[in-house]
Amino acid sequence: MTATGVLAALLQSLVVAAGAPLLVGLLRAFRARLQGRRGASPLQPYRDLRKLCAKEVVVSETTSWIFRVTPFLLAAIMLAVAAVVPLLVTRPGFAFTGNVVLVMYLLLLGTFFLALAGLDAGSAFGGMGSSRGMMVAALAEPTVILAIFSLALHAGTTNLGGIIERLRAEQLLILNPGHLLAAVAFFIVLLAETGRLPVDNPATHLELTMIHEAMVLEYSGRYLALVEWASAMKLVLFLGLLGNLFLPWGVPSTVTPSALALGAGTLVLKLVVLTAALAMLETSVAKLRLFRVPELLSGSFALALLSVASFFFLR
């Protein structure tokens, strides 16, 4: 661990923290344009967060310390993950062999505490959302591990930065059928983990459709601002991993000012393209009925499993 590596890790966390609301705003703006609407400014999420931070916090008397700690824990987890995963450079200061396991455990820890917070208030909506959220997490998390494990088999390492460097060195691996299957499986899980259509709809509060919104329904003020900010950062992290792991070009291995500038520009380009693609998908599909969601996630798990199997049969 070097001083420049630590600086790169901290810079990654800063970029994710500052840029996450803008990415959500761009996604909403793209969707509005595709739907023929003018839509709000891409900077609107910043205004929403500022407004929430200025509002009074209302907490139910039935809640415990879990309800109050969860928003801060979610934000801390996302910042920690941003310092570990390869976003601007392949090997930030806090990266290590096997960091994929740490990343998945941290994300699952955040989901677990968010489900506990939804149950803590004792409301019917919170319990319903927590139940649905844990069902989705139980089906999505194994798929993420399996999809990245498929890449690790081809790269010969479980270090996320090492995977990117190996795929960039042997670009024919990107055209491998197993790589493409893992990319599709990871993208489907991205939709589930970040609460996007067709798995969830973040723009509605209808009882029959909401999952994430039901878990955070009791939050208000700065607590709700932290939860929404953490959710935006999670979207940036998943899109960044999708872009860098499966399209590993433009991610530098050295930590220099020019390399960081190149990594930042490449990351921004990938995020904008993936955000536009996500907006196009969300405007062309409808919300799945709840009992159809396990079928979609089971299909993604099957794709990830086939990706792993292809390593042994297509070598």
Backbone torsions as a table, in degrees:
resi	resn	phi	psi	omega
1	MET	NA	120.8	-178.7
2	THR	-110.0	165.7	179.9
3	ALA	-64.6	-38.1	178.7
4	THR	-68.2	-34.7	176.9
5	GLY	-65.4	-41.8	177.2
6	VAL	-64.1	-39.9	178.2
7	LEU	-62.4	-40.3	178.6
8	ALA	-64.7	-39.9	178.7
9	ALA	-64.0	-44.3	178.5
10	LEU	-65.4	-36.4	178.5
11	LEU	-66.3	-37.4	176.6
12	GLN	-61.3	-44.7	178.4
13	SER	-62.0	-39.8	179.8
14	LEU	-65.6	-42.6	-179.9
15	VAL	-63.8	-44.3	179.5
16	VAL	-64.9	-44.1	-178.2
17	ALA	-64.4	-42.7	-176.7
18	ALA	-79.6	-31.9	-174.2
19	GLY	-92.3	-13.6	-176.1
20	ALA	-59.7	-47.5	177.8
21	PRO	-61.4	-34.6	179.0
22	LEU	-65.4	-38.6	178.5
23	LEU	-63.3	-42.4	177.5
24	VAL	-63.1	-40.7	178.0
25	GLY	-63.7	-40.0	177.0
26	LEU	-64.5	-40.5	178.9
27	LEU	-61.3	-43.8	178.2
28	ARG	-66.4	-37.8	179.8
29	ALA	-67.2	-42.1	177.2
30	PHE	-60.9	-44.4	180.0
31	ARG	-62.9	-41.1	179.9
32	ALA	-62.9	-42.8	180.0
33	ARG	-65.5	-41.0	179.7
34	LEU	-67.1	-26.5	178.8
35	GLN	-92.1	4.5	178.3
36	GLY	79.4	19.2	179.0
37	ARG	-107.8	159.5	176.7
38	ARG	-74.4	-45.0	177.5
39	GLY	75.3	171.3	180.0
40	ALA	-84.3	168.1	177.5
41	SER	-66.7	146.4	175.2
42	PRO	-59.2	-17.6	178.9
43	LEU	-86.7	-0.3	-177.2
44	GLN	-58.9	-39.0	177.8
45	PRO	-57.4	-33.0	176.5
46	TYR	-64.6	-40.9	178.7
47	ARG	-66.5	-38.5	178.6
48	ASP	-63.5	-42.6	179.7
49	LEU	-65.5	-40.7	178.2
50	ARG	-63.8	-40.9	179.2
51	LYS	-64.7	-42.1	179.6
52	LEU	-65.6	-38.3	180.0
53	CYS	-65.3	-25.3	-179.4
54	ALA	-87.0	-9.4	-177.6
55	LYS	-87.5	159.1	179.2
56	GLU	-73.3	143.9	177.5
57	VAL	-89.5	127.6	177.3
58	VAL	-114.0	120.5	-176.1
59	VAL	-122.6	133.0	178.6
60	SER	-65.5	146.7	-179.9
61	GLU	-69.5	-17.9	-177.7
62	THR	-85.3	-6.2	-175.5
63	THR	-81.6	159.4	178.0
64	SER	-112.7	-167.7	179.9
65	TRP	-64.7	-23.2	-179.3
66	ILE	-61.4	-42.3	-178.6
67	PHE	-61.5	-39.2	-176.9
68	ARG	-79.9	-31.0	-176.7
69	VAL	-81.1	-31.8	-172.5
70	THR	-54.9	-45.5	179.8
71	PRO	-59.5	-41.7	178.9
72	PHE	-68.4	-36.9	178.9
73	LEU	-66.0	-42.0	179.3
74	LEU	-61.2	-46.4	179.6
75	ALA	-63.5	-41.4	179.8
76	ALA	-64.7	-39.8	179.8
77	ILE	-63.1	-45.1	-179.2
78	MET	-65.0	-38.3	177.0
79	LEU	-66.5	-37.8	178.2
80	ALA	-66.5	-43.2	178.4
81	VAL	-62.9	-39.4	179.5
82	ALA	-62.6	-28.1	179.2
83	ALA	-80.9	-13.5	-174.9
84	VAL	-102.8	-41.2	-173.9
85	VAL	-77.0	153.9	179.3
86	PRO	-79.6	105.4	178.4
87	LEU	-114.2	-61.1	178.9
88	LEU	-87.5	-35.1	177.7
89	VAL	-133.9	162.1	-177.0
90	THR	-73.1	-30.9	-176.2
91	ARG	-132.2	80.4	174.1
92	PRO	-66.4	169.7	-170.9
93	GLY	-59.7	-30.0	-176.6
94	PHE	-98.6	8.5	178.2
95	ALA	-77.8	150.5	178.4
96	PHE	-156.6	166.9	179.0
97	THR	-63.8	129.1	-178.2
98	GLY	88.2	13.2	-177.3
99	ASN	-66.9	-15.3	176.6
100	VAL	-62.9	-35.0	178.6
101	VAL	-67.3	-43.1	178.0
102	LEU	-61.4	-44.0	-178.2
103	VAL	-61.1	-45.8	-178.5
104	MET	-66.3	-38.9	178.6
105	TYR	-66.7	-39.2	178.6
106	LEU	-64.9	-43.6	178.7
107	LEU	-64.3	-39.7	178.6
108	LEU	-68.4	-33.9	176.5
109	LEU	-62.6	-41.9	177.1
110	GLY	-63.4	-41.7	177.4
111	THR	-63.2	-39.9	-179.9
112	PHE	-63.2	-46.0	-179.1
113	PHE	-70.6	-32.9	177.3
114	LEU	-66.5	-37.9	176.2
115	ALA	-66.5	-39.6	176.8
116	LEU	-63.3	-39.8	179.3
117	ALA	-65.5	-36.3	176.4
118	GLY	-64.5	-35.1	178.1
119	LEU	-78.5	-25.5	-170.5
120	ASP	-64.5	-33.7	-178.0
121	ALA	-74.7	-16.7	177.9
122	GLY	76.8	15.4	179.5
123	SER	-87.8	156.8	179.8
124	ALA	-67.3	-39.3	-179.6
125	PHE	-66.0	-42.1	-180.0
126	GLY	-62.4	-43.5	178.4
127	GLY	-65.1	-39.2	178.1
128	MET	-64.1	-45.5	179.8
129	GLY	-65.4	-38.9	178.6
130	SER	-64.6	-41.2	178.0
131	SER	-61.9	-46.3	179.4
132	ARG	-66.8	-40.3	-179.4
133	GLY	-62.8	-40.9	179.1
134	MET	-70.7	-32.6	175.4
135	MET	-62.7	-45.8	179.4
136	VAL	-64.6	-43.0	-179.1
137	ALA	-63.9	-38.9	-179.5
138	ALA	-64.2	-28.5	179.2
139	LEU	-91.0	-28.5	-173.9
140	ALA	-86.3	-40.8	-175.0
141	GLU	-60.9	-44.4	177.0
142	PRO	-60.6	-32.8	179.9
143	THR	-67.4	-40.2	178.2
144	VAL	-61.3	-47.8	179.7
145	ILE	-59.9	-44.2	-176.5
146	LEU	-67.8	-40.3	180.0
147	ALA	-64.6	-43.6	179.2
148	ILE	-72.7	-32.2	176.0
149	PHE	-62.6	-34.7	175.8
150	SER	-61.9	-43.1	176.3
151	LEU	-65.0	-37.9	-179.9
152	ALA	-64.5	-34.8	178.2
153	LEU	-62.8	-43.7	179.5
154	HIS	-70.3	-35.2	-177.3
155	ALA	-83.9	-21.8	-179.0
156	GLY	78.9	18.3	178.9
157	THR	-155.2	151.8	175.8
158	THR	-97.8	3.5	175.5
159	ASN	-77.7	125.4	-176.3
160	LEU	-60.9	-39.9	177.0
161	GLY	-66.0	-38.2	176.9
162	GLY	-64.1	-36.5	177.4
163	ILE	-61.9	-44.7	-180.0
164	ILE	-63.3	-43.7	-178.9
165	GLU	-64.4	-39.5	179.6
166	ARG	-68.3	-44.1	179.3
167	LEU	-65.6	-34.0	178.6
168	ARG	-71.7	-32.7	179.5
169	ALA	-74.9	-35.8	179.3
170	GLU	-118.8	84.0	-171.5
171	GLN	-70.4	-15.7	176.2
172	LEU	-65.7	-23.8	177.9
173	LEU	-63.6	-26.5	-179.2
174	ILE	-67.7	-28.3	179.3
175	LEU	-87.9	0.5	178.3
176	ASN	-64.7	136.5	179.2
177	PRO	-55.8	-35.3	178.5
178	GLY	-63.9	-36.3	178.5
179	HIS	-65.7	-42.5	-179.8
180	LEU	-67.3	-39.7	177.2
181	LEU	-63.4	-41.9	178.8
182	ALA	-64.5	-36.7	179.2
183	ALA	-64.6	-43.6	178.8
184	VAL	-64.8	-43.7	179.3
185	ALA	-61.9	-42.6	-179.9
186	PHE	-64.9	-38.7	-179.7
187	PHE	-65.5	-40.6	178.3
188	ILE	-63.6	-41.9	178.7
189	VAL	-66.7	-34.1	175.8
190	LEU	-56.4	-43.1	179.3
191	LEU	-62.2	-38.5	-178.9
192	ALA	-74.1	-44.1	-176.0
193	GLU	-68.5	-31.1	-177.8
194	THR	-99.1	3.5	175.8
195	GLY	68.5	41.1	179.7
196	ARG	-103.4	164.3	174.3
197	LEU	-64.1	144.4	7.3
198	PRO	-92.8	7.1	-178.1
199	VAL	-79.4	-47.2	-179.1
200	ASP	-139.8	162.0	179.2
201	ASN	-125.6	104.3	-176.9
202	PRO	-71.5	-6.7	-176.6
203	ALA	-99.6	12.1	-177.6
204	THR	-134.5	157.6	174.3
205	HIS	-125.2	28.6	177.4
206	LEU	-72.7	138.2	-174.3
207	GLU	-59.4	-38.1	-173.3
208	LEU	-80.8	-9.1	-173.8
209	THR	-116.6	-30.2	-168.4
210	MET	-80.4	142.3	175.2
211	ILE	-120.9	-67.6	179.9
212	HIS	-65.0	-42.1	-177.7
213	GLU	-63.8	-29.6	178.7
214	ALA	-69.5	-35.9	-179.6
215	MET	-69.5	-29.2	-176.0
216	VAL	-105.2	13.4	-174.2
217	LEU	-65.5	-27.9	-178.0
218	GLU	-84.8	-7.3	-177.8
219	TYR	-83.5	151.2	178.2
220	SER	-152.4	168.8	175.6
221	GLY	59.6	-140.6	-176.6
222	ARG	-66.5	-27.1	176.4
223	TYR	-63.0	-46.1	178.7
224	LEU	-66.0	-35.3	177.4
225	ALA	-61.5	-43.0	178.8
226	LEU	-64.9	-40.9	180.0
227	VAL	-64.6	-44.7	179.7
228	GLU	-66.9	-37.6	177.7
229	TRP	-64.4	-43.6	178.0
230	ALA	-63.7	-39.2	178.0
231	SER	-63.0	-40.3	177.7
232	ALA	-65.7	-40.8	178.1
233	MET	-64.5	-36.3	177.8
234	LYS	-63.0	-39.3	176.9
235	LEU	-62.9	-42.9	178.0
236	VAL	-61.8	-43.4	-177.7
237	LEU	-64.6	-43.9	-179.6
238	PHE	-68.1	-42.0	177.4
239	LEU	-65.9	-38.0	177.2
240	GLY	-64.3	-42.2	177.2
241	LEU	-65.4	-41.1	178.6
242	LEU	-60.8	-45.2	-178.8
243	GLY	-68.8	-40.4	-175.0
244	ASN	-83.1	-35.5	-178.6
245	LEU	-76.2	-39.1	-174.6
246	PHE	-99.9	-15.0	172.1
247	LEU	-132.7	77.7	-165.2
248	PRO	-79.8	16.9	-178.0
249	TRP	-80.9	146.4	174.0
250	GLY	82.2	9.5	177.8
251	VAL	-102.3	106.6	-174.7
252	PRO	-71.3	155.7	178.2
253	SER	-98.6	-17.7	-179.6
254	THR	-100.4	154.1	-179.4
255	VAL	-109.1	87.1	175.5
256	THR	-130.7	162.3	179.0
257	PRO	-55.3	-43.1	179.3
258	SER	-66.9	-38.5	179.3
259	ALA	-66.8	-41.0	178.0
260	LEU	-64.4	-38.0	177.4
261	ALA	-65.1	-41.4	177.2
262	LEU	-63.5	-44.6	179.6
263	GLY	-63.3	-39.5	179.4
264	ALA	-66.5	-43.5	178.9
265	GLY	-64.0	-41.6	178.7
266	THR	-65.0	-41.7	180.0
267	LEU	-63.5	-43.6	179.2
268	VAL	-61.3	-44.0	180.0
269	LEU	-61.4	-46.0	-179.7
270	LYS	-64.4	-41.4	-179.2
271	LEU	-65.1	-40.0	179.6
272	VAL	-64.9	-44.7	-179.6
273	VAL	-64.4	-45.4	-179.7
274	LEU	-67.7	-34.5	176.9
275	THR	-65.8	-41.3	176.9
276	ALA	-63.5	-41.7	178.0
277	ALA	-64.2	-39.7	178.3
278	LEU	-65.1	-39.2	177.8
279	ALA	-64.2	-40.1	177.9
280	MET	-64.0	-40.2	178.2
281	LEU	-64.7	-43.6	-175.5
282	GLU	-69.8	-24.1	177.5
283	THR	-86.2	-8.6	-177.2
284	SER	-112.1	-4.5	179.9
285	VAL	-124.2	159.9	177.3
286	ALA	-107.0	162.9	177.6
287	LYS	-65.5	130.0	177.5
288	LEU	-72.1	147.5	171.2
289	ARG	-66.1	150.3	-169.5
290	LEU	-58.0	-40.3	-177.0
291	PHE	-75.5	-7.0	174.3
292	ARG	-87.0	-19.6	-178.7
293	VAL	-61.4	-46.2	176.3
294	PRO	-58.2	-33.0	178.2
295	GLU	-65.9	-41.8	178.1
296	LEU	-63.7	-45.5	-178.6
297	LEU	-70.5	-33.2	174.9
298	SER	-65.3	-36.6	175.5
299	GLY	-64.1	-39.8	177.8
300	SER	-66.5	-36.4	177.1
301	PHE	-64.3	-39.8	178.3
302	ALA	-63.2	-39.4	177.8
303	LEU	-63.8	-42.4	178.4
304	ALA	-64.7	-38.7	178.6
305	LEU	-65.6	-40.8	176.1
306	LEU	-64.5	-34.3	177.6
307	SER	-62.6	-42.0	177.4
308	VAL	-66.8	-43.3	-179.2
309	ALA	-63.4	-33.6	-179.0
310	SER	-64.0	-24.9	178.8
311	PHE	-63.2	-35.2	-176.7
312	PHE	-87.8	-20.9	-176.1
313	PHE	-107.2	-16.9	-176.2
314	LEU	-115.7	22.7	178.9
315	ARG	-81.5	NA	NA
